[in-house]
């Protein structure tokens, strides 16, 4: 029997599993291929977590189920996420476990001024934002104890995002990076380690259940500043950023599904995109990891003493 069941072994799921195991907790991590961190306190199981019967059995005796799975492509969301959500709600209900959900800011949609806090209404109009909204409402209506922890775009070890897609390849080759969006707009980035800590902390506190919370994150910075900090942390020369014309992705989206999906969310990169988490910080005593520490973790630089 494991006290904690983690679904997904990406940067968030792996971080959650490691943090729990390092605290002496018993952890089972479930993925399709049985992947996950190697640790004596972590049991890795290969299973389809969208199979409600199977994931319910794997969660017997669990105090918390952490939903940290995310399909690798936006084009898979509509097909894969709803059955997974349904199965995990069923598992949490049958086993009387808390369901701790890794959330995002997509459900809010475009916001005037680009600022979102824990009480911003969910007013998305795009497919992915509406899907996230429906999934959270489904969890709330599921008759379970649940919490959704929302963060912005991730930085940190193994995080997928603007660094891994654009900045890292350019740094490695010493060339310019093509950027989708305005590189000089302020944008909140969330350290994936802070997301993992928040998922664990809020799952254990009944004050958190039944609503969404934000992960305390460093002050918003521009992509240009992020690229400069990454170059400095990696000990490499600064790179040039080239802004991709906005029409490119929109035009490509007519025939390329992934381009269409990315274009739907590009508003996040052409206007200020700030996430506030003051209420979470005050209520639960959580603080954001320093941005430079997060950047060093992202580029694999040694920690400063």
Secondary structure, DSSP 8 states (H G I E B T S, - for coil): --SEEEE--SHHHHHHHHHHHHTT--EEEEESS------TTEEEEE--TT-HHHHHHHTTT-SEEEE----SSGGGHHHHHHHHHHHHHHHHHHHT-EEEEEE-SGGG-S-GGGEE-TT------SHHHHHHHHHHHHHHTTTS-EEEEE--EEESTT--SHIIIIIHHHHHHT--EEESS-TTS-B-EEEHHHHHHHHHHHHT-TTTTTSEEE------B-HHHHHHHHHHHHT-----EEE--HHHHHHHTTT-HHHHHHHHTGGGGSS-BEE--HHHHHHH------HHHHHHHHHT-----
